[in-house]
Amino acid sequence: MRNFGSARIAAMVCWSLLAAVGPTSVWAQTPTAADDTVATPAPAEPPVPAGLKPYEVRIEVNYGPDPRFTPAFRDATRRELADVAYKTVGQMWNVEIVDDNRFSPGRMGLERLTPAVMLSRSEIEKFDKVFLLSLEAQGAQLTVWGVEWDRAARQLGRIESIEAWQRRELADRAFALVRRLFSPLLSIERVRDESIELQLRAGDFPAPDPQAEQVAAGDFLAPLFRYSDRKGNVQGAGGVPWTYLLVESVERQYVKARLISVLRNPLGGKSRRVERLAVRLRPSYGGTKMSLRLAGKTPQPLVGHQVQVYAKTFPNDETKTEPVDLVSDRRGMVEIPFNATQPLVWLYVRSGKALLARIPYVPGVREADSLSLYDDSMRLAVEGEIRLLNGRVIDAVAKRMACVIRAQAFAEAKKCKEARAELAALDEVPGITEFQRQLNAIRVPALEAAVAAKNKSARTRIEQLCKDASDLINRHLAESTLKERREAINSLCPEG
């Protein structure tokens, strides 16, 4: 473990020296007319460490059309909200609180907000977080609706609400909602296989309220990438699917986590134009409605697919409880339950016996989500044809055994004519060659269709199904299984 205290002291000393040097330092001096030496350019200011960089936060409060929301009421609310914010988060946040009635009050107004609307507002570009609060009055009850805008992720969070029954508790309740909406921001500094090192924004500023600490061991983070152009202008941001980070330790701004993903190298390498970040997940729903869809230009619901929910954190862990078995309905929907004692689960999606997907998931973060799967219709068609083929193989095995048993009984009774007739009937039963030909008639066109559709998953599953069928044919229709009985019958009824 690195010396976190020394690193912080060194950073603070460095900043103190830079401030003391000021514009009169030797680096900032300009040559006089008599001085023909070349001036050394002033060095660029070092970047502020993430742990010493507070969040720039703006809280916008929208008031509904109620006569109680007078100018004096609003001024008092702003002052009290600022006071509660400072007592709760201290220097972690630089907070600006304003009134803003540009959107409709209540939940409906927040639901109409979009990332495009937020990106078009130039006055909030400098803020890392913007919390939009809407205050409604219904009798004696005051309801505060809120949503978070995250500039780094370029996305709006979930909409939540909180109630207050007295005017004096309004600021405390409103900021409690802000804290609940707040998603801490971390930067991914180093990736070593599954071990991840991160830096927590404003992590070196301890919160006055211990409950306002940003991240703790056991929390789950969602990684995301932020993309910039050559001039450093942010062009977009996006998350990494089916990938999570489990926080193992936190020491001020330094965070260690473990990677959980089904992707190969999901976090990639360092790049000047790609910033690797992570945000803390806060499940707030009792579960997530997961929609299973067919991947493609025209997504279709996948009906009747089995989803098993395993309560485990890592793929090789053993579950202490039985998995929850779910089946997608006619809309392709299943509801994944959230369990606070085991936030992350593994989803096994099957179609018949084929495993279509195995992914980690934290339910409860979103009310609804979707999972796109490859087209499994080719594999299902082949599986159906092979089942019919296997049925014919079993029928052939039964006919062979019946002929052998009757032939042996006739031979032992010295009815050699009848025994040889049964052996002749045995030779007419289709054998390995015929059934392998029928299997090839199924396999070849199916594989050609999978290759044409560029469906590697279907191709792999079709090949495995055909291999299993071929092994079954060779095992049960092998001539060696009847060789001894044929010889016994021929010895009892020799030809001629």
C-alpha positions as CSV (number, residue, x, y, z in Angstrom):
1,M,0.0,0.0,0.0
2,R,1.4,3.4,-1.0
3,N,2.0,6.1,1.6
4,F,-1.2,8.1,1.1
5,G,-0.4,10.7,3.8
6,S,3.0,11.6,2.3
7,A,1.5,11.9,-1.2
8,R,-1.1,14.3,0.1
9,I,1.4,16.4,2.0
10,A,3.7,16.5,-1.1
11,A,0.9,17.7,-3.3
12,M,-0.1,20.5,-0.8
13,V,3.6,21.6,-0.4
14,C,3.9,21.8,-4.2
15,W,0.8,24.0,-4.5
16,S,2.1,26.2,-1.7
17,L,5.4,26.7,-3.5
18,L,3.7,27.6,-6.8
19,A,1.5,30.1,-5.0
20,A,4.5,31.7,-3.3
21,V,6.6,32.0,-6.4
22,G,3.9,34.1,-8.2
23,P,4.4,36.2,-11.3
24,T,7.8,37.6,-10.1
25,S,9.5,34.2,-10.3
26,V,12.5,33.7,-12.6
27,W,10.3,31.7,-15.0
28,A,7.9,34.6,-15.4
29,Q,10.5,37.4,-16.0
30,T,10.7,38.9,-19.4
31,P,14.1,40.1,-20.9
32,T,14.9,43.8,-21.0
33,A,16.1,45.7,-24.1
34,A,19.8,45.2,-22.9
35,D,19.2,41.5,-22.2
36,D,19.5,39.5,-25.4
37,T,19.0,36.2,-23.6
38,V,16.0,34.1,-24.6
39,A,13.2,34.0,-21.9
40,T,12.3,30.6,-20.6
41,P,8.6,30.0,-20.9
42,A,6.5,29.7,-17.8
43,P,5.8,26.0,-17.0
44,A,2.3,24.7,-17.3
45,E,0.4,24.4,-14.1
46,P,0.3,20.8,-13.0
47,P,-3.1,19.2,-13.0
48,V,-5.0,19.2,-9.7
49,P,-5.0,15.7,-8.2
50,A,-8.5,14.1,-8.4
51,G,-8.6,13.8,-4.6
52,L,-8.0,17.5,-4.1
53,K,-10.5,18.6,-6.8
54,P,-14.0,19.3,-5.4
55,Y,-17.2,18.7,-7.3
56,E,-18.7,21.7,-9.0
57,V,-22.4,21.3,-8.2
58,R,-25.4,23.3,-9.2
59,I,-28.8,22.8,-7.5
60,E,-31.8,24.2,-9.5
61,V,-35.1,24.4,-7.6
62,N,-38.4,24.7,-9.4
63,Y,-41.4,25.8,-7.5
64,G,-44.9,24.8,-8.3
65,P,-47.8,27.3,-8.6
66,D,-48.6,27.5,-4.8
67,P,-49.2,30.8,-3.0
68,R,-47.0,29.7,-0.2
69,F,-43.9,29.7,-2.4
70,T,-43.3,33.4,-2.0
71,P,-40.0,35.2,-2.7
72,A,-39.3,35.1,1.1
73,F,-40.0,31.4,1.1
74,R,-37.6,30.8,-1.8
75,D,-34.8,32.9,-0.3
76,A,-35.1,31.1,3.0
77,T,-35.1,27.7,1.2
78,R,-31.9,28.6,-0.7
79,R,-30.1,29.8,2.4
80,E,-31.1,26.8,4.4
81,L,-30.2,24.4,1.6
82,A,-26.8,25.9,1.2
83,D,-26.2,25.6,5.0
84,V,-27.3,22.0,5.1
85,A,-25.0,21.2,2.1
86,Y,-22.0,22.7,3.7
87,K,-22.6,20.9,7.0
88,T,-23.1,17.6,5.2
89,V,-20.4,17.5,2.4
90,G,-18.1,20.4,3.4
91,Q,-15.3,21.1,1.0
92,M,-16.2,18.1,-1.2
93,W,-18.6,20.3,-3.2
94,N,-18.6,23.8,-4.4
95,V,-22.3,24.4,-4.5
96,E,-24.4,27.0,-6.4
97,I,-28.2,27.1,-5.6
98,V,-30.5,28.9,-8.0
99,D,-34.2,29.1,-8.8
100,D,-35.1,27.8,-12.2
101,N,-38.6,27.5,-13.6
102,R,-37.8,26.7,-17.2
103,F,-39.3,23.2,-16.9
104,S,-42.7,22.1,-15.8
105,P,-43.1,21.4,-12.1
106,G,-43.4,17.9,-10.7
107,R,-42.4,14.6,-12.0
108,M,-43.8,15.2,-15.4
109,G,-41.5,18.1,-16.0
110,L,-38.4,16.1,-15.1
111,E,-39.5,13.2,-17.3
112,R,-39.5,15.6,-20.3
113,L,-35.9,16.4,-19.8
114,T,-33.4,14.7,-22.2
115,P,-29.6,14.6,-22.5
116,A,-29.9,16.8,-25.6
117,V,-31.7,19.5,-23.7
118,M,-29.1,19.5,-20.9
119,L,-26.2,19.6,-23.4
120,S,-27.7,22.6,-25.1
121,R,-27.5,24.7,-21.9
122,S,-24.2,26.5,-21.9
123,E,-24.6,28.0,-18.4
124,I,-24.2,24.5,-16.8
125,E,-21.1,23.4,-18.8
126,K,-18.7,24.1,-16.0
127,F,-20.6,22.0,-13.4
128,D,-19.9,18.3,-12.8
129,K,-23.3,17.7,-11.4
130,V,-26.6,19.5,-11.8
131,F,-29.5,18.5,-9.5
132,L,-32.9,19.5,-10.7
133,L,-35.4,19.7,-7.9
134,S,-39.1,20.4,-8.3
135,L,-41.2,21.3,-5.3
136,E,-45.0,20.5,-5.1
137,A,-47.5,21.2,-2.4
138,Q,-50.5,19.0,-1.7
139,G,-52.3,20.2,1.4
140,A,-49.8,20.1,4.3
141,Q,-47.5,17.8,2.4
142,L,-44.5,19.1,0.4
143,T,-43.1,16.7,-2.2
144,V,-39.7,17.2,-3.7
145,W,-38.9,15.5,-7.0
146,G,-35.4,15.3,-8.2
147,V,-33.0,14.1,-10.9
148,E,-29.2,14.2,-11.4
149,W,-27.4,15.4,-14.5
150,D,-23.9,13.9,-14.8
151,R,-21.7,15.9,-17.2
152,A,-19.0,13.2,-17.4
153,A,-21.5,10.4,-18.3
154,R,-23.7,12.8,-20.3
155,Q,-26.8,11.2,-18.8
156,L,-29.7,11.9,-16.6
157,G,-30.2,9.6,-13.6
158,R,-33.3,8.2,-12.1
159,I,-36.2,10.4,-10.9
160,E,-37.0,10.1,-7.2
161,S,-39.0,12.0,-4.6
162,I,-39.1,12.7,-0.9
163,E,-41.8,14.2,1.3
164,A,-41.6,16.9,4.0
165,W,-44.5,17.7,6.3
166,Q,-43.1,20.8,8.0
167,R,-41.5,23.9,6.5
168,R,-38.5,23.8,8.8
169,E,-37.5,20.3,7.6
170,L,-37.7,21.1,3.9
171,A,-34.0,21.9,3.3
172,D,-32.9,18.8,5.2
173,R,-35.2,16.5,3.3
174,A,-34.4,18.1,-0.1
175,F,-30.7,17.7,0.4
176,A,-31.2,14.1,1.6
177,L,-32.8,13.5,-1.8
178,V,-29.8,15.2,-3.5
179,R,-27.4,12.8,-1.6
180,R,-29.5,9.9,-2.7
181,L,-29.4,10.9,-6.3
182,F,-25.6,11.7,-6.2
183,S,-23.4,9.2,-8.1
184,P,-19.7,9.6,-7.0
185,L,-17.2,9.8,-9.8
186,L,-13.9,8.0,-10.0
187,S,-11.1,7.8,-12.6
188,I,-9.6,4.5,-13.5
189,E,-5.8,4.8,-13.2
190,R,-4.4,1.3,-13.5
191,V,-5.6,-2.0,-14.7
192,R,-3.8,-5.2,-13.8
193,D,-5.8,-8.2,-15.0
194,E,-8.8,-8.2,-12.6
195,S,-7.2,-5.7,-10.1
196,I,-8.2,-2.1,-10.7
197,E,-6.8,1.1,-9.1
198,L,-8.9,4.2,-9.1
199,Q,-8.9,7.7,-7.8
200,L,-12.0,9.2,-6.1
201,R,-13.0,12.7,-7.0
202,A,-12.7,15.0,-3.9
203,G,-11.6,11.9,-1.9
204,D,-9.1,13.9,0.2
205,F,-11.9,16.1,1.6
206,P,-13.5,14.2,4.5
207,A,-17.2,14.8,4.8
208,P,-18.4,16.4,8.0
209,D,-21.3,13.9,8.0
210,P,-19.8,10.4,8.1
211,Q,-22.9,9.1,6.2
212,A,-22.0,11.4,3.3
213,E,-18.8,9.5,2.4
214,Q,-18.8,8.7,-1.3
215,V,-17.7,5.1,-1.6
216,A,-17.2,2.2,0.8
217,A,-15.9,-1.4,0.5
218,G,-18.5,-3.7,-1.0
219,D,-20.0,-1.0,-3.3
220,F,-20.3,-1.7,-7.0
221,L,-19.1,0.7,-9.7
222,A,-20.1,0.9,-13.4
223,P,-17.2,1.8,-15.7
224,L,-17.7,4.3,-18.6
225,F,-15.6,5.9,-21.3
226,R,-15.6,9.6,-22.2
227,Y,-14.4,10.4,-25.7
228,S,-12.8,13.7,-26.8
229,D,-11.6,15.1,-30.1
230,R,-8.1,16.4,-30.8
231,K,-8.9,19.8,-29.2
232,G,-10.1,18.1,-26.0
233,N,-13.8,18.7,-26.6
234,V,-15.9,16.0,-25.2
235,Q,-17.8,14.2,-28.1
236,G,-19.6,11.5,-26.2
237,A,-19.7,9.0,-23.4
238,G,-20.8,5.5,-23.0
239,G,-20.9,2.6,-20.5
240,V,-19.3,-0.8,-20.7
241,P,-21.9,-3.5,-21.0
242,W,-22.1,-6.4,-18.5
243,T,-19.0,-5.0,-16.6
244,Y,-18.8,-4.0,-13.0
245,L,-16.1,-3.1,-10.4
246,L,-16.4,-4.4,-6.8
247,V,-14.8,-2.0,-4.3
248,E,-12.4,-3.8,-2.0
249,S,-10.7,-0.9,-0.1
250,V,-10.9,2.9,0.2
251,E,-8.2,5.1,1.6
252,R,-9.0,8.7,1.0
253,Q,-8.9,9.2,-2.8
254,Y,-7.3,5.8,-3.5
255,V,-9.7,3.0,-4.3
256,K,-8.9,-0.6,-5.1
257,A,-11.5,-2.7,-6.9
258,R,-11.9,-6.0,-8.6
259,L,-13.2,-6.4,-12.2
260,I,-16.2,-8.5,-13.0
261,S,-17.0,-8.9,-16.6
262,V,-17.7,-11.4,-19.4
263,L,-15.7,-9.3,-21.9
264,R,-12.1,-9.6,-22.8
265,N,-10.1,-6.6,-21.7
266,P,-13.3,-4.5,-21.3
267,L,-11.4,-1.4,-20.0
268,G,-8.8,-1.3,-22.8
269,G,-5.6,0.7,-22.5
270,K,-4.8,4.3,-21.8
271,S,-5.5,6.9,-24.5
272,R,-5.3,10.6,-24.5
273,R,-8.6,11.0,-26.2
274,V,-10.5,8.4,-24.1
275,E,-11.0,9.0,-20.4
276,R,-11.8,5.9,-18.3
277,L,-14.2,6.7,-15.5
278,A,-16.5,4.8,-13.1
279,V,-19.6,5.8,-11.1
280,R,-21.1,4.2,-8.0
281,L,-24.3,2.3,-8.5
282,R,-27.2,3.0,-6.1
283,P,-30.0,0.4,-6.6
284,S,-33.3,2.0,-5.7
285,Y,-35.9,-0.3,-7.3
286,G,-37.2,-3.6,-6.0
287,G,-36.0,-5.3,-9.2
288,T,-35.5,-4.7,-13.0
289,K,-37.9,-5.7,-15.8
290,M,-35.5,-7.3,-18.3
291,S,-36.6,-7.5,-21.9
292,L,-35.1,-10.3,-23.9
293,R,-34.8,-9.3,-27.6
294,L,-33.5,-10.7,-30.8
295,A,-30.4,-8.7,-31.9
296,G,-30.9,-7.1,-35.3
297,K,-32.3,-4.1,-37.1
298,T,-35.9,-5.1,-36.1
299,P,-35.6,-6.5,-32.5
300,Q,-38.2,-9.1,-31.7
301,P,-39.2,-10.3,-28.2
302,L,-37.8,-13.8,-27.3
303,V,-40.7,-15.7,-25.8
304,G,-40.4,-18.8,-23.6
305,H,-36.7,-18.4,-22.8
306,Q,-35.5,-19.7,-19.5
307,V,-33.6,-17.3,-17.2
308,Q,-31.8,-18.6,-14.2
309,V,-30.7,-16.0,-11.5
310,Y,-27.7,-17.2,-9.5
311,A,-26.9,-15.3,-6.3
312,K,-23.1,-15.1,-6.6
313,T,-20.5,-12.3,-7.2
314,F,-17.9,-14.1,-9.3
315,P,-18.5,-16.6,-12.1
316,N,-16.7,-19.5,-10.4
317,D,-18.4,-19.0,-7.0
318,E,-20.7,-21.6,-5.6
319,T,-24.2,-20.4,-4.8
320,K,-25.5,-21.1,-1.3
321,T,-29.1,-21.0,-2.5
322,E,-31.0,-22.5,-5.4
323,P,-31.2,-20.3,-8.5
324,V,-34.4,-18.4,-9.3
325,D,-36.0,-19.9,-12.4
326,L,-37.8,-17.4,-14.7
327,V,-39.4,-17.7,-18.1
328,S,-39.9,-14.8,-20.5
329,D,-43.5,-14.0,-21.2
330,R,-45.1,-13.1,-24.6
331,R,-43.4,-9.7,-24.5
332,G,-40.0,-11.4,-23.9
333,M,-40.0,-9.9,-20.3
334,V,-38.7,-11.3,-17.0
335,E,-38.3,-9.4,-13.7
336,I,-35.0,-9.8,-12.0
337,P,-35.4,-9.3,-8.2
338,F,-33.0,-7.2,-6.2
339,N,-31.5,-8.5,-3.0
340,A,-29.5,-6.0,-0.8
341,T,-27.4,-8.8,0.7
342,Q,-26.3,-9.9,-2.8
343,P,-26.6,-6.9,-5.1
344,L,-24.8,-8.5,-8.1
345,V,-26.2,-11.7,-9.6
346,W,-25.4,-13.8,-12.7
347,L,-28.0,-14.4,-15.4
348,Y,-28.0,-17.7,-17.4
349,V,-30.3,-17.4,-20.4
350,R,-31.2,-20.6,-22.1
351,S,-33.2,-21.7,-25.1
352,G,-33.9,-25.4,-24.7
353,K,-30.6,-26.9,-23.6
354,A,-28.5,-24.2,-25.4
355,L,-26.9,-21.5,-23.1
356,L,-27.4,-18.2,-25.0
357,A,-25.9,-15.9,-22.5
358,R,-24.2,-15.8,-19.1
359,I,-23.8,-12.2,-17.7
360,P,-23.3,-10.4,-14.4
361,Y,-26.0,-7.9,-13.5
362,V,-27.0,-5.5,-10.7
363,P,-30.8,-5.3,-10.7
364,G,-32.6,-2.3,-9.2
365,V,-30.4,0.4,-10.7
366,R,-32.9,0.7,-13.6
367,E,-36.6,0.1,-13.6
368,A,-36.4,-1.5,-17.0
369,D,-33.5,-2.8,-19.2
370,S,-32.9,-5.0,-22.2
371,L,-30.7,-7.9,-23.3
372,S,-30.1,-8.5,-27.0
373,L,-29.4,-12.1,-28.0
374,Y,-28.3,-13.7,-31.2
375,D,-30.8,-15.4,-33.5
376,D,-31.2,-18.9,-32.3
377,S,-33.8,-20.0,-34.8
378,M,-31.2,-21.9,-36.9
379,R,-30.0,-23.9,-34.0
380,L,-33.6,-24.6,-32.9
381,A,-34.5,-25.8,-36.4
382,V,-31.5,-28.2,-36.5
383,E,-32.3,-29.4,-33.0
384,G,-35.8,-30.3,-34.0
385,E,-34.6,-32.2,-37.1
386,I,-32.0,-34.1,-35.1
387,R,-34.6,-35.1,-32.5
388,L,-36.6,-36.7,-35.4
389,L,-33.5,-38.3,-36.6
390,N,-32.7,-39.7,-33.2
391,G,-36.2,-41.1,-33.0
392,R,-35.6,-43.0,-36.2
393,V,-32.2,-44.2,-34.9
394,I,-33.9,-45.5,-31.7
395,D,-36.6,-47.2,-33.9
396,A,-33.9,-48.9,-36.0
397,V,-32.0,-50.1,-32.8
398,A,-35.3,-51.6,-31.5
399,K,-36.0,-53.4,-34.9
400,R,-32.4,-54.8,-34.9
401,M,-32.8,-56.2,-31.4
402,A,-36.2,-57.7,-32.2
403,C,-34.8,-59.5,-35.3
404,V,-31.8,-60.8,-33.4
405,I,-33.9,-62.1,-30.5
406,R,-36.4,-63.9,-32.8
407,A,-33.6,-65.3,-35.0
408,Q,-31.8,-66.7,-31.9
409,A,-35.1,-68.2,-30.6
410,F,-35.7,-69.9,-34.0
411,A,-32.1,-71.2,-34.2
412,E,-32.3,-72.7,-30.7
413,A,-35.6,-74.4,-31.8
414,K,-33.8,-75.7,-34.9
415,K,-36.1,-73.7,-37.2
416,C,-33.3,-72.6,-39.3
417,K,-35.4,-71.3,-42.2
418,E,-37.2,-68.9,-40.0
419,A,-33.9,-67.9,-38.3
420,R,-32.2,-67.1,-41.6
421,A,-35.3,-65.0,-42.6
422,E,-34.9,-62.9,-39.5
423,L,-31.2,-62.3,-40.3
424,A,-32.2,-61.2,-43.8
425,A,-34.7,-58.8,-42.2
426,L,-32.0,-57.5,-39.9
427,D,-29.8,-56.7,-42.9
428,E,-32.6,-54.5,-44.3
429,V,-32.7,-52.3,-41.2
430,P,-30.9,-48.9,-42.0
431,G,-27.4,-48.8,-40.5
432,I,-24.7,-46.3,-39.8
433,T,-24.1,-45.3,-43.5
434,E,-27.8,-44.4,-44.1
435,F,-28.2,-42.4,-40.9
436,Q,-24.9,-40.5,-41.4
437,R,-26.1,-39.6,-44.8
438,Q,-29.4,-38.2,-43.3
439,L,-27.4,-36.3,-40.7
440,N,-25.2,-34.7,-43.4
441,A,-28.4,-33.6,-45.2
442,I,-29.3,-31.7,-42.0
443,R,-25.8,-30.4,-41.2
444,V,-24.5,-29.0,-44.5
445,P,-27.4,-26.6,-45.4
446,A,-27.7,-25.4,-41.8
447,L,-23.9,-24.6,-41.5
448,E,-24.1,-22.8,-44.9
449,A,-26.9,-20.7,-43.7
450,A,-25.1,-19.9,-40.4
451,V,-22.0,-18.9,-42.3
452,A,-24.0,-16.7,-44.7
453,A,-25.7,-15.0,-41.8
454,K,-22.3,-14.5,-40.1
455,N,-23.7,-16.1,-37.0
456,K,-20.7,-17.8,-35.3
457,S,-22.7,-18.7,-32.3
458,A,-25.3,-20.7,-34.3
459,R,-22.5,-22.3,-36.3
460,T,-20.8,-23.6,-33.2
461,R,-24.0,-24.9,-31.6
462,I,-25.1,-26.6,-34.9
463,E,-21.7,-28.3,-35.2
464,Q,-22.0,-29.6,-31.6
465,L,-25.5,-30.9,-32.1
466,C,-24.5,-32.8,-35.2
467,K,-21.4,-34.2,-33.5
468,D,-23.5,-35.5,-30.6
469,A,-26.0,-37.0,-33.1
470,S,-23.1,-38.7,-35.0
471,D,-21.7,-40.2,-31.9
472,L,-25.1,-41.6,-31.0
473,I,-25.5,-43.2,-34.4
474,N,-22.0,-44.8,-34.3
475,R,-22.5,-46.0,-30.7
476,H,-25.9,-47.7,-31.0
477,L,-25.7,-48.9,-34.6
478,A,-22.2,-50.4,-34.6
479,E,-22.1,-53.8,-36.2
480,S,-19.7,-55.0,-33.5
481,T,-22.6,-55.1,-31.0
482,L,-24.3,-57.9,-33.0
483,K,-21.3,-59.8,-34.2
484,E,-21.3,-62.4,-31.4
485,R,-25.0,-63.1,-31.7
486,R,-24.8,-63.5,-35.5
487,E,-22.0,-66.0,-35.0
488,A,-24.0,-67.9,-32.4
489,I,-27.1,-68.1,-34.7
490,N,-25.0,-69.2,-37.7
491,S,-23.3,-71.9,-35.7
492,L,-26.7,-73.3,-34.7
493,C,-28.1,-73.0,-38.3
494,P,-25.1,-73.4,-40.7
495,E,-25.9,-72.6,-44.3
496,G,-26.2,-75.5,-46.7
